[in-house]
Structure formats: C-alpha cells, structure tokens
Amino acid sequence: SVGSSINAFAVENFVDEMAEAANMDPLEFRIQRLSHRPDLIRVLNELKEKASWGRTMPSGMAQGLAIHECFGSIVAQVAEVAIDNKGGVSVQRIVSVVDCGHLINPLTATMQIESGIVYGLTAALYGKLTIEAGRVLESNFNNYRMLTMDETPVMETHWSLSGGDKWGG
C-alpha cells in the first residue's frame, strides 16, 4: 500500500490518543464518530466479536486495533501483543475483518491480507536500512531482516462482504 500504510498508522495512533484523552474504549470511540459510515461500523462490530475485543488479557498482554479504507476495501484488525519483563515485544495474534465488496478467490485474498501483516510487522519490529559509504547494505531479502515463521503470530482473516456495486482491491 506504500503511502496508505504509513498514513493509516499515523491516523489510527492519533485516534487512539483521542480515545485515551476522552477516557473511552478505542473501538467504541471510533464507532461513535463513524455514525455517517455504517459500512465501517459493521466491520468494527464484526471485529469486536471475532477478536473478543475488550476481554481480560493475561498480565503483560494487551489488544490494539485499527481500521482503514483504501483501494475500495475496508480492513480492520486487532493485534494481541505481549511485552516481556525486559521490554521485548511479540505479537501473538492478529484478527482481521475485511470488506472488499465481493470475493472471487478467498484463499488468494486471505494470503494478500496475511502477507501484508508479515511485511507490516517486519517493518514495525525490524525495519531499518544501513547506509555505508553511500550504499544501502540491505540490498535484497538475503540480508534484510524479515519476520520468521516462528515469530509470525496466529492470524485469522474474516470476510464481511457488503456486495452490491463494491469491488475493492
């Protein structure tokens, strides 16, 4: 998504800050302010159910959420994150709810969502480029730190398809 991913990150972080300042649950804060967008509310409500949003988490764990629309699709996600006693972060589970209107090949679409999660977590947890003598050292996947299979969280992708004339990407 290039620009859309970083814009979603900035906007959703600010929305979380506003929810905290209003002393409100982040999901309910979003729903209250999206009364003009029943499609986004529908996706958020389904996410709330699928991810068991707001349940009591074990010590050192928390849930976070985001919703974004681009390329004609709405994607909402809950991440369950653990922080160890040394401050290390690991993402345990990500639940996604997607409305792209219609779905032709669910397996391919699920792979698109889940590979995006892997690349997004790679960028968030390990993303860096090293410049030495004017050149980038991480030239390809052989020397760029990627999320490994054992670090990949459990992922659930759910489809909440609105149909009609909507054909997202």
Secondary structure by P-SEA (a helix, b strand, c coil): caaaaaaaaaaaaaaaaaaaaacccaaaaaaaaacccaaaaaaaaaaaaaacccccccccccccccccccccbbbbbbbbbbbcccbbbbbcbbbbbbbccccccaaaaaaaaaaaaaaaaaaacbbbbbbccccccccccccccccccccccbbbbbbbccccccccc
